[in-house]
Amino acid sequence: MISRAREVGPKRYRASTGRYYEDFEVGDVYEHRPGRTLSEADNTWFTLLTMNQHPLHFDAEYGAQTEFKRPLVNSCLTLSIVTGMSVADVSQKTVANLGWDKIRLTAPVFAGDTVYAESEVIGKRESNSRAHHGIVSVRTTGKKADGTVFISFERSMLIPMRGHAVDDRMDY
């Protein structure tokens, strides 16, 4: 995560986190830390919150009858957590998420698994419609502690150029 302090008064500084458009370079890889150990409670609450009623996410007896032999963590939860893990490095200053593409779920995730994520910058261009902004695309990969890749996706964001982020203008 990029963190800067900007002077807001004599001997007074305010933290500013995240990357500006200019800070991204195609090919850069950001390893997102800390990791996150997923719990049964995380999975149950997320499943209930999103009204996903598939028993594979919260019924241990049902899960025992499947090839997995236990409940799976809801894949929308893993997508959300891996995306969240990337925010500090990739989208802290983002004006808008423009889309998620090529979401691939390549391995099951279970309660008790610890997950990590990393993002590679795969594209960057100045915006055609928003002055002082650019579009950055990343490929984010979620891995279990043992290195197993369980999710990957591409995400594009509208990111301000230096001096044009909301927190650059706020006087709070």
C-alpha positions as CSV (number, residue, x, y, z in Angstrom):
1,M,0.0,0.0,0.0
2,I,1.2,3.5,-0.8
3,S,0.9,5.9,2.1
4,R,1.9,9.5,1.9
5,A,1.5,12.4,4.3
6,R,0.6,15.8,3.0
7,E,1.1,19.0,4.8
8,V,-2.2,20.6,5.8
9,G,-0.8,23.3,8.1
10,P,2.4,24.3,9.9
11,K,3.9,21.1,11.3
12,R,0.6,19.3,10.6
13,Y,0.3,16.3,8.2
14,R,-2.6,14.2,7.0
15,A,-2.2,10.6,5.7
16,S,-3.2,9.8,2.2
17,T,-3.3,6.2,1.1
18,G,-3.7,4.4,-2.2
19,R,-2.2,4.8,-5.6
20,Y,-2.8,7.5,-8.2
21,Y,-3.0,6.6,-11.9
22,E,0.6,7.5,-12.4
23,D,1.7,5.0,-9.7
24,F,0.6,2.0,-11.8
25,E,2.9,0.2,-14.3
26,V,1.9,-2.7,-16.5
27,G,3.6,-5.8,-15.1
28,D,3.8,-4.7,-11.5
29,V,2.5,-7.3,-9.0
30,Y,1.2,-6.3,-5.6
31,E,1.1,-8.9,-2.9
32,H,-1.8,-8.1,-0.6
33,R,-1.4,-8.6,3.1
34,P,-2.5,-9.5,5.7
35,G,-4.1,-12.8,4.8
36,R,-7.5,-13.8,6.2
37,T,-8.6,-17.1,7.8
38,L,-12.2,-17.8,6.9
39,S,-14.5,-19.0,9.6
40,E,-17.7,-20.9,9.6
41,A,-19.4,-17.8,11.0
42,D,-18.1,-15.7,8.1
43,N,-19.6,-18.1,5.7
44,T,-22.9,-18.5,7.5
45,W,-23.5,-14.8,8.0
46,F,-22.6,-14.0,4.4
47,T,-24.8,-16.8,3.1
48,L,-27.7,-15.5,5.2
49,L,-27.1,-11.8,4.3
50,T,-27.1,-12.6,0.6
51,M,-30.1,-15.0,0.8
52,N,-28.1,-17.8,-0.9
53,Q,-30.1,-20.8,0.3
54,H,-27.9,-23.5,-1.2
55,P,-27.4,-26.0,1.6
56,L,-23.8,-26.7,0.5
57,H,-22.8,-23.5,2.3
58,F,-24.4,-24.1,5.7
59,D,-25.7,-27.6,6.1
60,A,-22.9,-30.0,7.4
61,E,-25.0,-33.1,6.8
62,Y,-25.7,-32.0,3.2
63,G,-22.0,-31.1,2.7
64,A,-21.0,-34.6,4.0
65,Q,-22.9,-36.2,1.2
66,T,-21.0,-34.3,-1.5
67,E,-17.6,-34.9,-3.1
68,F,-16.3,-32.2,-0.7
69,K,-17.5,-34.0,2.4
70,R,-18.2,-30.7,4.2
71,P,-19.7,-27.3,3.5
72,L,-18.0,-24.9,1.0
73,V,-17.3,-21.3,1.7
74,N,-19.7,-19.3,-0.5
75,S,-17.8,-18.2,-3.6
76,C,-19.3,-14.8,-3.6
77,L,-17.7,-14.3,-0.1
78,T,-14.3,-15.4,-1.4
79,L,-14.7,-12.9,-4.3
80,S,-15.6,-10.2,-1.9
81,I,-12.7,-10.9,0.5
82,V,-10.1,-11.2,-2.2
83,T,-11.3,-7.9,-3.8
84,G,-11.3,-6.3,-0.3
85,M,-7.7,-7.5,0.3
86,S,-6.7,-5.7,-2.9
87,V,-8.2,-2.3,-2.1
88,A,-5.3,-0.8,-0.2
89,D,-2.9,-1.5,-3.0
90,V,-5.1,-1.2,-6.1
91,S,-8.3,0.8,-5.6
92,Q,-8.1,3.0,-2.5
93,K,-8.4,6.1,-4.6
94,T,-10.8,4.6,-7.2
95,V,-13.7,6.8,-8.4
96,A,-15.6,3.8,-9.8
97,N,-15.2,0.1,-10.3
98,L,-15.9,-0.4,-14.0
99,G,-16.3,-4.1,-14.0
100,W,-15.1,-7.6,-13.1
101,D,-14.3,-10.0,-15.9
102,K,-13.1,-13.6,-16.3
103,I,-13.9,-14.7,-12.8
104,R,-12.7,-18.3,-12.4
105,L,-13.2,-20.5,-9.3
106,T,-10.5,-23.1,-9.5
107,A,-10.5,-24.8,-6.1
108,P,-12.9,-25.1,-3.2
109,V,-12.5,-23.0,-0.1
110,F,-13.5,-24.3,3.4
111,A,-13.9,-22.8,6.8
112,G,-10.5,-22.7,8.4
113,D,-8.6,-22.0,5.2
114,T,-6.3,-19.0,5.2
115,V,-6.3,-17.0,2.0
116,Y,-4.0,-14.4,0.4
117,A,-4.2,-12.4,-2.7
118,E,-2.0,-10.6,-5.3
119,S,-2.8,-8.4,-8.2
120,E,-0.9,-7.8,-11.5
121,V,-1.4,-4.6,-13.5
122,I,-2.4,-5.8,-16.9
123,G,-3.6,-2.5,-18.5
124,K,-3.5,1.2,-18.1
125,R,-4.8,4.1,-20.3
126,E,-5.9,7.6,-19.8
127,S,-9.7,8.1,-19.8
128,N,-11.3,9.3,-23.0
129,S,-14.2,10.9,-21.1
130,R,-12.8,12.1,-17.7
131,A,-10.0,14.6,-17.6
132,H,-7.3,13.8,-15.1
133,H,-8.4,10.2,-14.7
134,G,-7.2,6.9,-16.1
135,I,-8.4,3.3,-16.4
136,V,-6.3,0.7,-14.7
137,S,-7.0,-3.1,-15.1
138,V,-5.6,-5.8,-12.8
139,R,-5.7,-9.5,-12.7
140,T,-6.2,-10.6,-9.1
141,T,-5.5,-14.1,-7.8
142,G,-6.5,-15.6,-4.5
143,K,-4.4,-18.4,-3.1
144,K,-4.7,-20.6,0.0
145,A,-1.8,-20.7,2.4
146,D,-0.6,-23.9,0.7
147,G,-0.3,-22.0,-2.6
148,T,-3.5,-23.5,-4.2
149,V,-5.1,-20.9,-6.5
150,F,-8.8,-20.8,-5.7
151,I,-10.0,-17.7,-7.6
152,S,-8.8,-15.3,-10.3
153,F,-10.5,-12.4,-12.0
154,E,-9.8,-9.2,-13.9
155,R,-11.0,-5.8,-12.6
156,S,-11.0,-2.4,-14.2
157,M,-11.2,0.9,-12.2
158,L,-11.4,4.6,-12.9
159,I,-8.5,6.1,-10.9
160,P,-7.7,9.8,-10.6
161,M,-4.3,11.3,-11.5
162,R,-2.2,12.9,-8.8
163,G,-3.8,16.0,-7.3
164,H,-7.3,15.0,-8.5
165,A,-8.5,12.5,-5.9
166,V,-11.3,13.3,-3.5
167,D,-8.9,13.2,-0.5
168,D,-6.6,15.7,-2.3
169,R,-9.5,18.3,-2.2
170,M,-11.1,17.6,1.2
171,D,-10.5,19.9,4.0
172,Y,-11.8,17.9,6.9
